Each structure stands twice: as structure tokens, then as C-alpha cells.
Amino acid sequence: MDRTQGLYNKAKKIIPGGTQLLSKRPEMFLPGKWPSYYSKAEGCEVWDLDGNHYYDTCLMGVGACVLGYAFSKVDSAAKEAVDNGGMCTLNAPEEVMLAEKLLGLHPWAGMVRYAKTGGEAMSVAVRIARAYTGKDIVLVCGYHGWHDWYLAANLTKGDPLADVHLKGLEPAGVPVGLAGTNLIFHYNNIEEFQGLIKKYQGKVAAVVMEPVRNEYPSDGFLEKIRDITNKEDIILVFDEITAGFRLCTGGSHMKLGTSPDIAVFAKAFTNGYPLSAVIGRTEYMEAAQETFISSTFWTERVALAAALKSVQCYEVLNVSSYINRIGKEVQERWQEITQSHNIGIHVSGIYPLSHFEFCYSNALALKTYFTQEMLKEGFLASNGFYMSYAHSHDVLERYFEAFDKVIQKIGKILEKGDDVMDYIDEVCHSGFERLN
């Protein structure tokens, strides 16, 4: 991988952090050996700059390509938009067409606004909630991006966001005056949530949360959140950026039985094109006209056309049913294979977003070794597997064969009592770290 590694070494000198997205840093997978760049991607196949071929049984564009890479129907819609002019002084009619589609899927909502990324769409949603209520505090559960409103949680003592999604998210550059405006509660901990509601009664603008991520709600968790926010006149915002369109065509909340006041969608519904959507009840969304929310590239046509076609493909192809079925198979085979080699793992996540963790003190080193050996077998693989419509039965069988082979190697290392560090160069990163 001479070209690939050479380019990444250059990137680290001229791009702070090496990449634009933490989740795409090679150090998060296999430092010094992960193929940082691709020349081509199609279906679930990837070719790096040196011509090496891989199957992506990892993150599939960090969850953005649920239909698969270079999906022809979506790309054709995008190309048609390019041919007809991707940007103009006038507005693209796809804005209205996509809005009607989203509102048809979510009858509780009445209006739609667009942005380009999930993080900025979450900022829009929080701004709307604060504008409508005239209050500052948001209660937050889950991961919601990099913007000031969210990182403000780490202005308080400790690292409140560490056990939410990522550790080490320093709030450098976030105004200290935002301290106390973003307060964290943990999923399925209704008592913690009730405590915050009581402590800050009358001061909370919104509750912002992922309806589901690594575990399902229990003991009526979402219903209780909904009841309390209704009673306290607090706007309930669901972040559907990751889970949306995976459990069904639309928001995961449709399967979970609880509707929010505002919902945010992004990568999971556009198949790789930069677009996000904020949908909500009319009375709340109207507040967007009382505060300045506007950006030129939110109006470009290409991503709107691609997103509209993506949603149509989700419906026609019944994509959610397929990725849930194969996700269930992946989780079950993980368990079967590791048990057959006496390896302890913990499996989690909804089926389309499956994860496993090694149940050992050196879990991070084992994860790194697993990635290294799977790469040798021709797979981009880690302890997370995001399902796509492009993952065929043939690809999955090849994956399970390689998985079994690598798990067997791990079993032998553990059986002999060897230090797995003798088999790798460097342990992968697990959170935000400064690159030298």
C-alpha cells in the first residue's frame, strides 16, 4: 500500500487530524496499515489506491450507504440533476417533492427544513426549540455531533460525554458561557431523567435524544419521556441520523411507537449524498421564521434528487426488512463461531448496526489484531458491521469463513497465553486523540 500510506502521511502534515471525519481515521482501525483512501467503491466492494480489493463489512461509508456504493438508480437521479443544473438563482422543485414524501411517511409532522450534514441539522433543531420556548437548557441523551451546543456538556467537570459515545471530546473553543446549557442523561435511566426535570423545572427548552442506538428502550422508557415532555411543555427532538430508515422506511420511532415533536434525518436516507432534514410539528417549525437559519448550499439540487430517489428505493425494495434479516444472521453467527473457539464476546446494537466487544482486559488490542487479520483476508472489518442492501449471501458466507479463521487464531493466542501486542504494531484509538 505504498501510494495509500504515502498519501496519508502527507495528509497528516497539511490536514489537521489527517481526515475530515474522526470515524475515518486509519488510527481508529489499524494504525499504519489501514488502507486510508479508495479509488473505487461499488456495491460493498472497495479498491484502494494500490489496486487492492476489499469487501466492506465494516461501516459502509460510516453508515451513509445503506443501498450500497454507487447504487445506479440513485446515482442516475443525481446525474440527471447535474445535467439540468445543480445550482440556480431559483429553487429546486425537489425541495417540495422530498418534503411531501417525508411528511407522508410521518403524518405527525407538518413542515420540513433542510441542511447538509447531521450535525448542523441537529443545531437547527436545537435552535428552533430554543427559539420557540425562549429557554436555553437542553437535556441530552446520545451522540449528536461536534457543534458548540452539544460539546458544551463537557464544560462541566469530568468528561460527561465519555460514556455516551466518545471519550476525550475536549470543548476547546466552546464559549464557557454555554456551561450548564446541555445536561446529559443516560439511555433507559428514567430516574436520572426525572431528576434533571425536577431540578431544572420550567427552564428546559428541549429533550434531545436518539430513540435507539446500541440497545432498545425498556420499561416504557420512550413513552415515559414523551409523557413527561408533554406535561412540562418541553419539545422532544429525536435524532434519527443513525437509526432512521434502518428499522423501517422512515424514523425508527415509527417501530418503537413514540412520536417526537421534531425529528432529524441525515446520512441513513440519502445513500451517500450530503443532505439532512429537520421535520416537525407545524407550530414548532414556524419558529424557524423567527430566527435566522439560512445557507446557500442547502438549496443545491443534486442531493435533494438523490435523497428522493433513495427513499423511493427503500420502499420498493423493502430494504429495512433485508438489512434486519442479515443483521440478525450476523449477530447469531458471531455468537456461534466465537463460542466454538471459546472466545468471549458481547454482542449489541440493533440488527442493521451490529457491534461486538471482546470480553477481555486487552479488548482493544484484540480488536486491532482482528482488523489486521481480516484485512489480510480481503475484508474491511472491525467490531462494528453496518448492514447494507449490497451485502449478498455470497459475500456474507465469505465473511463468516474469514471471521472463523481469524477468531481461531485469536483463540490460539489466548490459549498459549501470548501477549497479543507481539502480533500488532500499535493499538487502535478508541476516542478523540490528537495526531502527531
N, C-alpha and C positions, 0 to 999 in steps of 0.2 A: 504493500500500500504506500509506495513512495510518494506518488502525487498527492494522495489523500492526506497523509500525515504532514507532508511538507506544506501544504496549503493551510492546515490548521495551525501549525507552528507560526506561520506568517500572520494568520488571523489574530492570534493572541497578542501580537505586538501592535496591531492597528485597530482592533475592535475590543473595547473594554469587556472583559468576561468571555471573549472568544466567539460567542454566538449571541443571537438576539433573544434566545429563549433558554432559560435555565434547564428546562427538561430536555433540551437537545445537546447539552454539553457532553462531549465524549467522556469527561471525568465522572459523569453520573452513571456510566455503564462500564467502561473498561479503559482506564487511563492509558494513553499511549498506543492503544491497539484498536480502538473502536473506529470504524470507517465513517469519518465525520461528514462526508459530502456524497451526494448522489449525482449521477449523470442522467439516470432514467429511472422512473418508477411506473409500474403498470400492474393493475390488479393488487396482489400482495407481494409482487416481486420488485427487487431493488438492485440496481447496478451501481457500484461506486466509481470513482474517477479512474481507478486502475483496471476496470473491467470485471471485477469480482461480482459474482451473482449471489444474492441472498433472498430468502423468504422472510418477510416481516411478520414475525409472530410476537411482536413487541407492542409498540404504541400506535402504529398506523397513523403517522403524522400527528402524534400526540393527541389522538382521539378525533382528528378532524376529517378523516376519510373513511366513513362508515360504509360507503358503497364500494370502496376500493380506489386505488390510484388510477388517474386518467380514465375515469368512468365515461364512456363515449357519449351517452345521452346528455349528461350534464355539461361535458366539455363542448359538445356541439351547440348547446344553448348559449354558452359563454362566447364561443367563436362567432355566432350569429350576432350577438350584441356588439362585439368588437367591430364586425363588418358594417354595422349600422350606426356606429359612433358610440363609443363608451362614455363619453362626456359631452355635455352640451349646456348652453345657457338655459334651455328648457329642461323640464323634469322628465325622468324616465317613467313610462306608464307601468312598468313592473313594480314600482313602489306601491301602487294601489292594488295591483293584482296579487302580490305577495301578502299585503296586509289583509285582504279579503280571505285569502287562504288560511292564514294564521288565526284569524278571528273565527273562521268557520270550524277550525279544529278545537277552539277554546271559546265556547259560547258565553262564558262568564266575563270575557274581556270585550272592550268596546273600541279601543284605539291602539295604534302601533307607532313607535318611533324606531329609527334605525341608527346604528353606528357601525364601526368596522371591526372592533375586537370585543371579546367578552369583558375584559377589564374595564374598558371605557363605557360599555353598556351598563355595567354594574354601577359605575359612577353616575351615569344618567339616572338610573333608577333611584339611587340614594338621594340625588339632588331633587328629583321630583317629590319624593316622600317628605324631605325636609321643607321644600317649598310649600307643599300643601298643608302640612301640620304646623309650620312655624317653630318646630322643635329641632334640637341638634342631635340628641343621643340615638344611636342605633345599637341594637342587641344583635350579635352576630354569631352564627354557627357555621363553620366550614371555611373553605378556601375561596376567595373572591378577587384575587388579582394583586396588582402592585401599587395601586393609587393611594394617595395620602389618606383618604377617608378610612381605608382598610388597615394600612400599616400603622395608623395611629394607635391601634391596640397595643403595640409594642413600645409605646412611650411610657407605659407604666412599668413597675418593677418586674424583673424576670423576663421571660420570653413567652407571653401568653399564647402566641401563635404556634409555638414549637410542637405541641401535641395536637394541633388542628390539622396541619398538612406539612409544613416545612419548618425546620429549625433554623436559627441564625438569621432571620429576616430583620436586620438592623434598620431602624427607622431614621437613618441619617438623611437629613434634608427635609424631613417631615416637620412642619411647624409645631413647636412644643405646645402651642395653644390648643392643639387638637387633642391633647391628652384627656382621657375621660369621655370622649365622644363616641368611642367604639368599644363596647364591652362584650367579652367572649362568654358564651355558654357552650356546653358540650352536648353532642347528639345523644338523644334518649335520656338525658338527665333533666327531667321536668322540674325537679325540686330546685336545681340550680337556676333554671329559668324563672321560676316563680319568685325566687329570692331577689333576682335583679328587678323584676317587675315591681315588687313591693318596695324595694329601696329607691327606685327612680320613678315612682308612680307619678303620672302626669307630665313626665319630661321626655318620654320616648317617642321618637318620630316613626321608627320602623323596626321590624324584626326581619333580618336578612339571613337566609339560610338555604342550604342545599336540601331539598326534600329527601334525597337519598344519595349515598355515595358508596361507602365501604360496608355498610350494614343497613338493614331495613328498620323502619320505625317499629317500636314495640310498645305495648301497653297504651295504645291510643295516643302516642306522642304527638303526631301532627294534628290530630283532632283537638287535643288539649291546647296546643299552641294557637290553633285557629279560634277556639272559643275565647281564650284569654285576650287575644288581639282584638277580636270583635268587641268584647266587653270594655276594653280600655281605649277604644278608638285608635288603635295602632295599625299602621299599614304593614301587611305581611307580604314580603318580597321573596319569591322563590328563585334561586339561581339554578337554572336548568341548563347551564352551559355544557356541563359534562354529561349529565344523566339524560337530558331531554332527547327525545326521538330514539332512544335505545330500548326502552321497555314497551313503547308503542309509538305510533306516528303522532307526535305531539309531546307534551310535557309528561314527565314521569308521574307528576301529581295526579294525572288522569287515572293511572293504575292504582295509585295509593289512596285515592278517594278524598282528597282535600284540595280545594281550590284556593289560590292566593289572591291578593289584590293586584299584584304586579308579578310578571314572570319575565325572565331574561333568557334568551337563547343565543347561541353563537355557533362554535365550530361543529357541533354534532349534527346540524341540519343543513350545512352548506356544501359538504364534501370537498373541503379544502379551499373554498373561496372566501375572501375576507368580508364577512358581513355578520352583524349581530342585530338582534331585535329585542325591543322592550315592549311588551304588551301589557295592558292593564285596564282596570275598570275606568270608565269614561271620566267620572268625577275627579279621580286622582290624576289621570294622564293630562287632563286640561291644565294642570298646574305647570306643565311644560311651556305654556304660553305666558306664564308669569315670571319665568326665569330664563336667562339666555342660554340656550342649548342649540348649537349650530356648527356644522362643519362641511366644507366643500366636498370632500371625498366620501361623505356619507351618501351622496347623491349619484355616484357613478353607477352605470347601468350593468356592467358585466357580472358582478357578484349577485346583484338582485335577480338577474335572469337565471344564473346558475342555481341559486338557492330555491327559486320557484320550481325549477325542473327537479332538483334534488327531493323536495317534499313530494312531488308527484310520483317519483320513482319509489320513495319509501312506501307510499300507499299501494301502488300497482304490484310491486314485487314482494310486499309483506316482509320487509327487511327485518323488522324488530322480531318477528317470530323466528326467523332463521338464526339471527345472531344470539338470541337467547337459547335456542336449542343447542348450537355448537358450543356456547359458553358453558352450559351445563355439562356437556360431554368433556370439555377440557378440565373443568374442576374435578369431575369424577375420575378421570384418567390420571390426573396429578396424584390424587389420593391413592389410587390403586398401585401405580408404579412406585411411588416413594415407600409405601408400606411393604411392597415386595422386596425392597432393598433395606428395610429397617431404618429409613430416614424420616425424621420427624419434621413435618411442615404444618403451618397453619394457613388454611385457605380462606379467603374473604372476598368481598365485593359482589355486586350484582353480576349475573352471568355475563353480560356483554363487556364488563370491565373487571376481569378476574385478576386476582393477586394471590401470591403465596409468600410466606416468610419461612425461612429455615429456623427451627426451634433450637438454636444453639447460641452460645455466647459469642461465637465468631461468625454470626449470621451474615454480616456484611462481606466478610472475606469469602464465604461460601457462595454468596450471590455473585461476587466478582468472578470467581472461578467458573461458576455455572455459565455466565455470559461468555467467558473466554472459550470454553469448550464447545458451546453451542455455535459460536461464530465459526469455529473450525469445521463444524458440520454443515455450514451454509445457512445459518439462521440468525437473524437479528432477534435476540431473545434476552429477556431479563426475568424478574419475578412478577412482572405485570404483562398481561396478554389482553389487548383490546380487540374484540372480535369485529370482523367486517364481512360484508356480503361476498367479498373476494376470497375468503378462506374456504376453499373447496375441501371435500372429503379426502382427496388425494394429498393435498398439502398438509392437512391435519395428521394423516397417517404417517407421513414423513417426519412431521414434527414429533409425534409420540415416539417414533423409533429413535430419533436423536435424543429426546428427553430421557428415555430409558437408558440409553448408552451413557449419558453424562451423569445421571443420578447413580448409576452403578459405579462409576469412577469415584464419585463423592463418598459412596458407601465404603469403598476400599480404603480411601484416605482416612476416614474416621475409624474404621476397624483397626488399621495399623497404628493409629494414634499419631499420625504425622501432623505437622503444622501446615495448614493449607497455604500459609504465606510463602512456603517454599515452592509453591506451584504458580504463583502470580507475582507480578512486579509491584503492583500498588493497589490498595483497596479503593473501590469506587466511592465517590462522595455520596452523602445521604441528605444533604441540605445545601443551603446557600453558603458558599465559601468564596473568598477572594482568590483569583488565579494569579500566580506569579509569572 
